[in-house]
Structure formats: C-alpha cells, structure tokens
Amino acid sequence: MCGACGGPPADWAGPLVSGHRRRWAVARFAGAVCTGVRVRTVPQGWLVSGSTGGARVAPTLDRLLDHVARFLVPTGWDELEAALRDHEHGTGHEDDAHPGYRPPPAPHPPAAVTVMSVPSGGALHLRLAAFGLGVRAFDRRAVALDAPGRAAPFRLLAADGRIVGADPV
C-alpha cells in the first residue's frame, strides 16, 4: 500500500508491462532465469512462490524483481542477454505498450554506462525485467538501458541496485 489512497503503490513500469500477455512473458522469463521460485500472473500483478510453499504478491515490476533477484542464475550481462534472447525470439510480444510513455525522470541522473539496449523489434517489457534483475543481482554501479527506437525514446538509469528513473534520449 502506498498510504495515500489505500491502493497499491504506483508502478513506474506499469504502462510498459501492462496487459496479461506482457505480464505472463515477464513471469515466464523471471521463472526461467531464477532458480527455486515460481512466478505466475494474478490480477494484482505477479505471484511469487518458493520451494517452501510460501507465496507473495508483487503488485509492481520493482516488487517482483526484489522478490526474485537473489535467485538469478546468470552472473553477468552477457549471460543475461543470452537468456533474454531465448525468450524474446518469436514470442509475438514485441509490440510496444504505450509507445508515447516514458518512465519518470531521474531526480539526479548519474553518469551511467550502457549495459543493455532494446533492439528494433525487441520486447521492451522483457528487457526492463532483465535490466532490473541485473542491477539488483550483480551490477550496483551506475548503468543504463537504452530504448532509442520508441516513439518516446528514453534511457533508463540505475545505481546502487535500484532503478532511479529515466533520462530522455
């Protein structure tokens, strides 16, 4: 709960991962690259269950990634990119949700190194999930994901294991 309205917290990535197909693809990808967890979609977002049978609802992409990042198998960007390509290819989910939407700007944009880009026809929602996992699990420096081919291009920034916002391209 965010406290203001009694509803779930706002999700900066919500418009980019909206819709059952996109959320399902994110769940499938997260479950494939993280061991010991099962990720399913629910109307409120995602349901993450562990080997002990406990389950948690993740209403936002950030919350989902917080729950599963410690179980990430790839240990670097190249391995994560390879796993991502396996899920992007031929999924039919390459359509861009809300092409005019940009994530909120970073209040203090760090100078960041680009570690991932969204290629033409790439599945932005899966790239967001992969980027968020990588910054939480193995790369806490200032890094960026570039999404230049969109109607509203942006550069997503992360530092200290958290996504901090976007810099318009």
Order of alpha helices (4+ residues) and beta strands (2+ residues): alpha-beta-beta-beta-alpha-alpha-beta-alpha-beta-beta-beta
